Amino acid sequence: MILALAAALLLSAPPHNMHVAHTRLVVEGPVVMARVRMFRDDLQKALQRPVGDDSSSRAAVAAYVGRNFGVVANGARLTAEVLDEGADSEADQPIWWVLVQWKAAQPVKVLSLTVHLMFETFGDQQNIVQVSKQPGDHRQGLYFQVGDKSAQVLRF
């Protein structure tokens, strides 16, 4: 009974009037780690399939993030490794989060990012990335919107 009520609440979440993904990204030595949060219904629309805990869904999400979240460190393109993912909620909206890691050959001095998540699906999509360079907690915010073709570059 309780699970049916919870499912009904998630399915009946009011529509949201913005399309945004939020990422917290940490750079420490040669490792780049990010937690990406997206509206679950937006991600499902972009993937054209349900998002859940099954292996085929996880593979689809990992491939999508790998194609649309580009990381270049010290001039070398890095390969995304999805470590974990799952459901969450923010206010009354179902969210899907993805924990992603990239590993460089050497400590990251120059980081180039292209974050085109859901650009092909929503003309008003916005992707916000908060970057923290460790140690020292050097912080910087990045903003990507549809039409952005160039990478945004950070030098540490």
WOZI-V823618 format. One line per field, one symbol per residue. phi: phi as a letter, one per 20 degrees, with the letter a starting at -180 (. if undefined). psi: psi as a letter, one per 40 degrees, with the letter a starting at -180 (. if undefined). Layout:
phi=???
psi=???
This chain:
phi=.ffffffffffdgffddccbcccdccdbmeddccdddcffffffffelafdbeffffgfffffffgfdceccdlndfdefceeaarebbclddfdddcdccccefcgfdccdcccdgmffdcfdfccdcddcedfolfdbdccccgofdefddddd
psi=dddddddddddehiiieihiihhhhhhhbehhhihhhihdddddddefiihaeidddddddddddddeghhhhfehhihhhhdiiiiaihbehhihihhiiihidihhdhhhihgfhededheehhhhhhhhhiiefhiiiihhihehdiihhhh.
